[in-house]
Amino acid sequence: MKKFGWIAACLLMGVMSPVAAQENAAPQALTVGTIAATKQAVAKSESFVGRVQAVERVEIMARVSGYLEQIHFTEGSMVEAGAPLYTIEKSLYEAALQQAQGSVKSAKASVVLAQQQKGRTKELLTKEVASQMSMDQREAQTQQAAADQAMSEASVRTAEINLGYTEIKSPITGKIGRTAVTKGNVVGPSSGPLTVIVSQDPMYVTFPVSQREFLRAGMEAGAKKEDILVKINFSDGSIYPETGSINFVDVTTDQTTDTIAVRASFPNPAGTLVDGQFVNVLLQSAKPEDVVVVPQSALLADQQGIYVFVVENDKAVVKRIKPGGEHGPNTIVSEGLSGGEMVIVEGLQFVRPDMPVQAAPISPANPS
């Protein structure tokens, strides 16, 4: 009986020992795809929403009233400075000019007569035939005639100006909009804008910048504007090929939004930029800085913020980071990594803090 018990105990130990060995064995390491955090020369950038504005924008108004006889432009076309746009009937203003010119002739004749009478009175005064009062009257009449002549000449100038206003010309070179009136209508100063002309090249882009972004973008007092490159892209994601430059920073802050208005100038040789359109503005430092970058696919987030997993001593270790913007498919790391860390980008759904992992480096060009 004792022999049977001993044999049973040995058999039992033989059955249980593999289970105990498995429980005491170290957990198997998870293979994860990693990419090394690298330092790259990256231009610091900030993104904003801006609006395109023409450098020159003119509303064309009628400065005299009259019948609209001619429209000389094609809507939406380019017009040169000085090009005729509208013609208002001239007859009334030509008649007013002739009347003013006639008044000048009459005033000149009055001046001649007053001077002659003054001369005769002066001669009689020396002979003590005329009184000093008569002489004073002749002097006053001469001055009055001269003043009437000056007023008549001013009326001629006014009539000439009004006649000139019947030919409405473009004050700038630019693209002209739709006409608000057609031939045959009566127009005048109360008619409002007849059309609008906007210059095309260059164009302004104005965008608001918060105080924090203003300092971070390097636009504070004393900073060189030429050290900041300005790029824009459109709503469809396409990038405008020309590079702009900041030419104005407002001197006051908008108290309702705590932002500063900044303006950049862009070449617009092809007329791609249109007055009033919205664009995305990207400010970039002209001098790249060495920064740490990691793939965006490595980023994770929780209530404490953004973090990544890195492989240290064959374990998955949490590294809290501070993102500093995007750089293509990568994220700039302002704080938390120094470069060289093996960042986990594949198998993240199975990774837990401090679990054993085995790094399997993959190509940075095609991270999952």
C-alpha positions as CSV (number, residue, x, y, z in Angstrom):
1,M,0.0,0.0,0.0
2,K,2.8,2.4,0.8
3,K,4.4,1.5,-2.5
4,F,1.3,2.3,-4.4
5,G,1.0,5.8,-2.7
6,W,4.5,6.6,-3.5
7,I,4.0,5.8,-7.2
8,A,0.8,7.8,-7.3
9,A,2.6,10.8,-5.8
10,C,5.3,10.6,-8.4
11,L,2.8,10.4,-11.2
12,L,0.9,13.5,-9.8
13,M,4.2,15.5,-9.6
14,G,5.0,14.5,-13.2
15,V,1.6,15.9,-14.4
16,M,1.7,19.2,-12.5
17,S,5.3,20.2,-12.9
18,P,4.9,21.5,-16.6
19,V,2.1,23.8,-15.5
20,A,4.1,25.2,-12.6
21,A,7.0,25.7,-15.0
22,Q,4.8,27.6,-17.4
23,E,3.5,29.9,-14.7
24,N,7.0,30.7,-13.5
25,A,8.4,31.4,-17.0
26,A,8.9,35.0,-18.2
27,P,6.1,36.4,-20.5
28,Q,6.9,36.4,-24.2
29,A,8.0,39.8,-25.7
30,L,5.7,41.5,-28.2
31,T,7.3,42.4,-31.5
32,V,6.6,46.0,-32.4
33,G,7.5,48.2,-35.3
34,T,9.7,51.1,-34.4
35,I,11.2,54.2,-36.0
36,A,14.0,56.3,-34.5
37,A,13.1,59.8,-33.4
38,T,15.4,61.9,-35.5
39,K,16.6,65.5,-35.6
40,Q,15.9,67.4,-38.7
41,A,16.4,71.0,-39.9
42,V,12.9,72.3,-39.9
43,A,11.6,75.8,-40.5
44,K,9.3,76.8,-37.6
45,S,5.8,77.5,-38.8
46,E,2.4,78.7,-37.7
47,S,-0.9,78.6,-39.6
48,F,-3.6,81.2,-39.8
49,V,-6.7,82.1,-41.8
50,G,-6.4,85.2,-44.0
51,R,-8.3,87.2,-46.6
52,V,-7.0,88.4,-49.9
53,Q,-7.2,92.2,-50.4
54,A,-6.3,94.3,-53.5
55,V,-3.6,96.9,-52.9
56,E,-5.8,99.4,-54.7
57,R,-9.6,99.2,-54.8
58,V,-11.6,102.0,-56.3
59,E,-15.4,102.5,-56.5
60,I,-16.2,104.5,-59.7
61,M,-18.7,107.3,-59.0
62,A,-20.4,109.9,-61.3
63,R,-19.4,113.4,-60.1
64,V,-21.9,115.2,-62.3
65,S,-25.5,114.4,-63.2
66,G,-26.6,113.6,-66.7
67,Y,-27.7,111.1,-69.3
68,L,-25.4,108.1,-69.7
69,E,-24.4,108.0,-73.4
70,Q,-21.6,105.4,-73.6
71,I,-19.9,102.5,-71.7
72,H,-16.4,101.9,-73.0
73,F,-15.3,98.8,-71.2
74,T,-16.0,95.0,-71.1
75,E,-17.0,93.7,-67.7
76,G,-14.3,91.6,-66.0
77,S,-11.5,92.9,-68.2
78,M,-8.3,94.7,-67.4
79,V,-8.3,98.4,-67.8
80,E,-5.4,100.8,-67.8
81,A,-5.1,104.0,-65.7
82,G,-6.7,106.8,-67.7
83,A,-8.8,104.6,-69.9
84,P,-12.3,105.9,-70.6
85,L,-15.1,104.1,-68.8
86,Y,-18.3,106.1,-69.1
87,T,-19.5,109.1,-71.1
88,I,-22.2,111.4,-69.7
89,E,-24.0,113.9,-72.0
90,K,-21.9,117.0,-72.5
91,S,-24.2,119.6,-74.0
92,L,-25.4,121.1,-70.7
93,Y,-21.9,121.4,-69.4
94,E,-20.5,122.8,-72.7
95,A,-23.3,125.5,-72.6
96,A,-22.4,126.3,-68.9
97,L,-18.7,126.7,-70.0
98,Q,-19.6,129.1,-72.8
99,Q,-21.8,131.1,-70.4
100,A,-18.9,131.4,-67.9
101,Q,-16.5,132.4,-70.7
102,G,-19.0,135.1,-71.8
103,S,-19.1,136.4,-68.2
104,V,-15.3,136.7,-68.2
105,K,-15.4,138.8,-71.3
106,S,-18.1,141.1,-69.8
107,A,-16.1,141.3,-66.5
108,K,-12.9,142.3,-68.4
109,A,-14.8,145.1,-70.2
110,S,-16.1,146.3,-66.9
111,V,-12.5,146.4,-65.5
112,V,-11.3,148.5,-68.5
113,L,-14.2,150.9,-68.1
114,A,-13.6,151.3,-64.4
115,Q,-10.0,152.0,-64.9
116,Q,-10.7,154.6,-67.6
117,Q,-13.2,156.4,-65.3
118,K,-10.8,156.3,-62.5
119,G,-8.1,157.8,-64.7
120,R,-10.4,160.7,-65.7
121,T,-11.5,161.3,-62.2
122,K,-7.9,161.5,-61.0
123,E,-7.1,164.1,-63.7
124,L,-10.1,166.2,-62.7
125,L,-9.1,165.9,-59.0
126,T,-5.7,167.4,-59.8
127,K,-7.6,170.4,-61.4
128,E,-9.8,170.6,-58.3
129,V,-12.8,170.0,-60.5
130,A,-13.7,166.6,-58.9
131,S,-14.0,165.8,-55.2
132,Q,-12.0,163.3,-53.3
133,M,-15.3,161.4,-52.7
134,S,-15.7,160.9,-56.4
135,M,-12.1,159.6,-56.6
136,D,-12.8,157.1,-53.8
137,Q,-15.9,155.9,-55.6
138,R,-13.9,155.3,-58.8
139,E,-11.3,153.4,-56.9
140,A,-13.9,151.1,-55.3
141,Q,-15.6,150.5,-58.7
142,T,-12.2,149.5,-60.2
143,Q,-11.6,147.0,-57.4
144,Q,-15.2,145.6,-57.7
145,A,-14.7,145.1,-61.5
146,A,-11.4,143.3,-60.9
147,A,-13.2,141.0,-58.3
148,D,-16.0,140.3,-60.7
149,Q,-13.5,139.3,-63.3
150,A,-11.8,136.9,-60.9
151,M,-15.1,135.3,-60.0
152,S,-16.0,134.9,-63.6
153,E,-12.7,133.2,-64.3
154,A,-13.3,130.9,-61.4
155,S,-16.7,130.0,-62.9
156,V,-15.0,129.1,-66.2
157,R,-12.6,126.8,-64.3
158,T,-15.5,125.2,-62.5
159,A,-17.4,124.7,-65.8
160,E,-14.3,123.2,-67.4
161,I,-14.0,120.7,-64.5
162,N,-17.6,119.7,-64.6
163,L,-17.3,119.2,-68.4
164,G,-14.3,117.0,-67.8
165,Y,-16.3,114.9,-65.3
166,T,-18.6,113.9,-68.1
167,E,-15.7,111.6,-69.3
168,I,-15.3,109.1,-66.4
169,K,-11.8,107.5,-66.6
170,S,-10.1,104.8,-64.7
171,P,-7.9,106.2,-61.9
172,I,-5.8,102.9,-61.6
173,T,-4.8,99.9,-63.6
174,G,-6.7,96.8,-62.6
175,K,-9.6,94.5,-63.3
176,I,-13.0,96.1,-63.6
177,G,-16.2,94.6,-62.3
178,R,-19.8,94.6,-63.4
179,T,-21.5,97.9,-64.3
180,A,-24.4,98.9,-62.1
181,V,-26.1,101.0,-64.8
182,T,-26.6,100.6,-68.5
183,K,-26.6,103.1,-71.4
184,G,-29.6,105.4,-71.3
185,N,-29.9,105.8,-67.6
186,V,-29.5,109.1,-65.8
187,V,-26.6,109.0,-63.3
188,G,-25.2,111.4,-60.8
189,P,-23.4,111.6,-57.4
190,S,-26.5,110.0,-55.7
191,S,-26.4,107.0,-58.0
192,G,-23.8,105.2,-55.9
193,P,-20.9,103.2,-57.3
194,L,-21.2,102.6,-61.1
195,T,-18.5,99.8,-60.9
196,V,-15.4,98.7,-59.0
197,I,-11.8,98.4,-60.1
198,V,-9.3,96.3,-58.2
199,S,-5.6,96.2,-58.8
200,Q,-4.1,92.7,-59.5
201,D,-0.4,92.6,-58.9
202,P,0.7,92.5,-56.1
203,M,-2.1,91.5,-53.7
204,Y,-2.3,91.8,-49.9
205,V,-3.3,89.0,-47.5
206,T,-4.4,90.2,-44.1
207,F,-4.8,87.8,-41.2
208,P,-5.3,88.1,-37.4
209,V,-2.7,86.8,-35.0
210,S,-3.2,86.2,-31.3
211,Q,-0.6,87.6,-28.8
212,R,0.7,84.1,-28.0
213,E,1.0,83.2,-31.7
214,F,2.5,86.6,-32.5
215,L,5.4,86.0,-30.1
216,R,5.8,82.4,-31.1
217,A,6.0,83.2,-34.8
218,G,8.8,85.7,-34.1
219,M,7.0,88.9,-35.1
220,E,7.7,90.7,-31.8
221,A,9.3,94.2,-31.8
222,G,12.8,94.1,-33.2
223,A,12.4,90.9,-35.2
224,K,13.3,91.1,-38.9
225,K,10.3,90.6,-41.1
226,E,12.6,89.2,-43.8
227,D,13.4,86.3,-41.5
228,I,9.8,85.1,-41.9
229,L,8.5,83.5,-45.1
230,V,4.8,83.6,-45.9
231,K,3.1,80.9,-47.9
232,I,-0.6,80.3,-48.6
233,N,-2.7,77.4,-49.7
234,F,-6.3,77.3,-50.9
235,S,-9.4,75.5,-49.7
236,D,-8.8,72.6,-52.0
237,G,-5.3,72.0,-50.5
238,S,-3.4,73.4,-53.4
239,I,-0.3,75.5,-52.6
240,Y,0.2,79.0,-54.1
241,P,3.6,79.0,-55.8
242,E,4.6,82.5,-54.9
243,T,6.2,83.4,-51.6
244,G,5.0,86.5,-49.7
245,S,6.6,88.9,-47.2
246,I,5.2,90.7,-44.2
247,N,4.9,94.4,-44.9
248,F,2.7,95.7,-42.1
249,V,1.9,94.8,-38.5
250,D,-0.8,96.8,-36.9
251,V,0.1,99.1,-34.0
252,T,-2.9,98.2,-31.8
253,T,-4.5,95.0,-30.6
254,D,-8.2,94.3,-31.2
255,Q,-9.6,94.3,-27.7
256,T,-12.5,92.1,-28.5
257,T,-10.4,89.2,-29.9
258,D,-7.0,90.0,-28.5
259,T,-5.4,89.7,-31.9
260,I,-3.1,91.8,-34.0
261,A,-3.7,92.4,-37.7
262,V,-0.8,91.3,-39.9
263,R,-0.5,92.0,-43.6
264,A,1.7,90.2,-46.2
265,S,2.3,91.1,-49.8
266,F,2.2,88.5,-52.6
267,P,3.1,88.7,-56.3
268,N,0.1,87.8,-58.4
269,P,1.3,87.7,-62.0
270,A,-1.2,85.2,-63.2
271,G,-4.2,86.8,-61.3
272,T,-4.7,83.6,-59.2
273,L,-5.4,85.6,-56.1
274,V,-8.9,87.3,-56.1
275,D,-9.8,90.2,-53.9
276,G,-11.9,89.0,-50.9
277,Q,-11.1,85.3,-51.0
278,F,-10.2,83.3,-47.9
279,V,-6.9,81.4,-47.8
280,N,-4.7,79.6,-45.3
281,V,-1.6,81.5,-44.3
282,L,1.6,79.6,-43.3
283,L,4.4,81.6,-41.6
284,Q,7.8,79.9,-41.8
285,S,11.1,80.9,-40.3
286,A,13.6,81.6,-43.0
287,K,16.3,79.9,-40.9
288,P,15.6,76.2,-40.2
289,E,16.2,74.9,-36.7
290,D,17.2,71.4,-35.6
291,V,14.2,69.8,-34.0
292,V,13.1,66.2,-33.1
293,V,10.4,64.7,-35.3
294,V,8.4,61.5,-35.0
295,P,5.7,60.0,-37.2
296,Q,2.2,61.2,-36.5
297,S,1.1,57.6,-36.3
298,A,3.1,57.2,-33.1
299,L,1.1,59.8,-31.2
300,L,-1.4,58.7,-28.5
301,A,-3.5,60.8,-26.1
302,D,-5.1,60.5,-22.7
303,Q,-6.4,62.9,-20.1
304,Q,-2.9,63.9,-19.2
305,G,-2.0,64.9,-22.8
306,I,0.0,63.6,-25.7
307,Y,2.5,60.7,-25.4
308,V,4.4,58.0,-27.3
309,F,5.8,54.6,-26.5
310,V,9.5,54.1,-26.8
311,V,11.5,50.9,-26.4
312,E,13.9,51.1,-23.5
313,N,15.7,48.0,-22.0
314,D,13.3,45.8,-24.1
315,K,10.2,47.4,-22.5
316,A,7.5,49.8,-23.7
317,V,8.1,53.1,-21.8
318,V,5.7,56.0,-21.9
319,K,7.2,59.4,-22.9
320,R,5.1,62.5,-22.5
321,I,5.7,65.0,-25.3
322,K,4.8,68.5,-26.3
323,P,4.0,68.7,-30.0
324,G,5.3,71.8,-31.9
325,G,3.4,71.5,-35.1
326,E,3.3,69.3,-38.2
327,H,6.0,68.6,-40.7
328,G,4.6,66.6,-43.5
329,P,3.7,63.1,-42.1
330,N,5.7,63.8,-39.0
331,T,5.1,65.8,-35.8
332,I,7.7,68.2,-34.3
333,V,8.4,67.4,-30.7
334,S,9.2,70.5,-28.7
335,E,9.7,68.7,-25.4
336,G,9.9,65.1,-24.2
337,L,12.4,63.5,-26.6
338,S,16.0,64.3,-27.4
339,G,16.4,62.2,-30.6
340,G,17.5,58.7,-31.1
341,E,14.7,57.0,-29.1
342,M,13.1,54.0,-30.7
343,V,9.5,55.1,-31.0
344,I,6.8,52.4,-31.5
345,V,4.6,53.0,-34.6
346,E,3.3,49.4,-35.2
347,G,1.4,47.2,-32.8
348,L,0.3,50.1,-30.5
349,Q,-3.1,48.5,-29.9
350,F,-1.4,45.7,-28.0
351,V,1.2,47.7,-26.1
352,R,0.9,48.4,-22.4
353,P,3.3,50.4,-20.2
354,D,6.3,48.4,-19.1
355,M,5.4,45.3,-21.0
356,P,8.2,43.4,-22.7
357,V,8.6,44.3,-26.3
358,Q,11.1,43.5,-29.1
359,A,11.9,46.3,-31.5
360,A,11.6,45.7,-35.2
361,P,12.9,48.8,-37.0
362,I,10.9,49.7,-40.2
363,S,11.6,52.2,-42.9
364,P,10.7,55.8,-42.0
365,A,9.4,56.4,-45.5
366,N,6.5,54.0,-45.1
367,P,5.4,53.9,-41.4
368,S,2.1,52.2,-40.7
